Amino acid sequence: MAEKTVLVESYLSCHVCSETFRDPVSLGCNHSFCSSCLQKFWEQSKNKNCPICKRKSSKDVPWVNFTMKELADSFAERQKAGSSETEKGEVEVVCSKHPEEPRLFCKDEERAVCPFCEFSLHQSHEVVPVEQAVSELKDLLTSDLESLQDKRDTYKGVEETYKKVIEVSEKQLLSTERQIRAEFIKLHQFLKEEEESRLAALREEEELKGKTISREMKSIQEHISSLSHSISAVEEELQKHNGPFLSSYKATQSRARVQSALSDPQLLSGALTDVAKHLGNLSFRVWEKMKDQVHFSPVLLDPNTANSWLSLSDDLTSVRQGDKDQQLPGNPERFTKYADVLGSEGFSSGRHSWEVEVGDHPGWTIGLTKESVDRKGDIPVASPENGIWCLSYRSGKYTNGDGKRVRVKKNLQRIRVQLDYDRGEVSFYDPENMTPICTHTDTFTEKLFPYFGIGKAGDAKTADIKICQSEIPL
């Protein structure tokens, strides 16, 4: 230990005064001296050379070696206190031989170093005072803490969203189940009534045919009875003797010949049940009739994409902007910035069309949008550049979503939207006479979905934007 102390003392001694450094400074040649000793040496030698290697210094004022100063001050204090002195209070042990608080920190090895035993091993490393290192490391750790807190808040936010998803999903389940049951009750009622109607028609036919057959049977039975009487009369006549026979046979023969001349009875056609009429294509004919009872919409709205200010009808064919936020979860599919909603089915090929009834609603946008459209951020305008091909109506003016005004002869009550994906066209028409309104031409590279943006209805009679029903496709 004494040898190491002598080595450290030698390392921390000024080469001019041979004492432990006081305010050490270092030259470009890396030799260090007490600041006052170096200045005095330069004054006496009348040059700026290093006292050891005689190399000329390029600086008038050498740089203060704070690390060396820290070491020298620590060594001086230790020498003054004596090796037997121990510091009071809690002590962080740097090494087993010098149990005292660390004063230096090596950034390269990221640890505190003993200024007596180890400093010579870290001369080429970046060594700073412990206070500086602690301050910098605490700043970094504080930043890490803030990052962790932000990450935790993010996870908590997603957790809350999932709670809302569960809550809304349960409501959707009950509502959808109720509507499914209601629809099937209607269908069951229709089928029950149709069944009774078909059975009643079968019974009516059988009743009519039964009456006809009964009339025919009665007539035949009357003829049989009459013929039986005539047969009995002829048989009786044939039993008479010559005199009585000759006096009465003429009348009996006349009656017999009249009845023999009657036409033979014929079976009526169609007496059997018309099975083919009642069973032939029964399911198809019932289904055809059912088409008058059910409705088909070429586009259905997707409630999971609807902004929380929008309200959709139970059959998902109309939408309006309500007066309150429904507090729906911000799931990835949902529009959260604007009052928009998408159709439930997207298109990636072929031709598709549908009509939208807008009435006198004062503000709307309809058309198609790419699947990847930004549903959370701020879309400056619904335009092809932003992946939306549309027709808009605001402040009594129609625009094509590309910043250009569209002129029409009269206010449109209904709009026909037509997509030809393969040709890259989205067109709008007045369906009353199929007058073209405007057409967007583009190259589509992803699935497109029907798009609806709805403003507040205000005092307008038409509060809902409604997708019109069409014929059921075969």
PEHUGI-V387575 format. One line per field, one symbol per residue. phi: phi as a letter, one per 30 degrees, with the letter a starting at -180 (. if undefined). burial: b if it has 9 or more other ideal C-beta (glycine too) atoms within 8 Angstrom, else e. A space follows every 50 residues. Layout:
phi: ???
burial: ???
//
This chain:
phi: .ddddddddddccddccicdebhdbbcddidcbdeddddddddddhacdd dcciddddcdcdddcddddddddddddddddjdddcddidbcddbdcbdb ddcbbcddchadbddcdceddbddcdcbeeeddddddddddddddddddd ddddddddddddddedddddddeddddddddddddddddddddddddddd dddddddddddddddddddddddddddddddddddddddddedddddbde dddddddddddddddcdddiddddedddcdheddddddddedccbbcdbc dcddcdedccbcdddicbbbcdcbddhddddedddccbdbacddccbbai cbaacbdchcedaabblbbdddedccdcdeadbedcibcbbbbbhibcbc icicdccbdbddcbbccbccdddibbbbbdddbhddcabccaccbbdcbe bbcbcddicddccccbdddbdddd
burial: eeebbebbbeebbbebeeebbbbbbbbeeebbbbbebbebbbeeeeeebb beeebebeeeebebbebbbbbbebbbebbeeeeeeeeeeebeebbeebbe ebbbbbbeeeebbbbbebbeebeebebbbbebbbeeeeeeeeeeeeeeee eeeeeeeeeebbebbeebeeebeeeeeebeeeeeebbeebbeebeeebee bbeebbeebeebbeebeeebeebeebbeebeebbeebeebeeeebeebbe ebbebbeebeeeeeeeeeeeeeeeeeebeeebeeebeebbeeeeebbebb bbbebbbbbbebeeebbbbbbeeeeeebbeeeebbebebbbbbeeebeee ebbbbbbbebbbebbbbbbbbebebeeebeebbbebebbbbbbbeeebbb beeeebebeeebebbbbbbbbeebbbbbbbeeeeeebbebeeeeeeebbb bbbbbebeebebebbebbebeeee
//
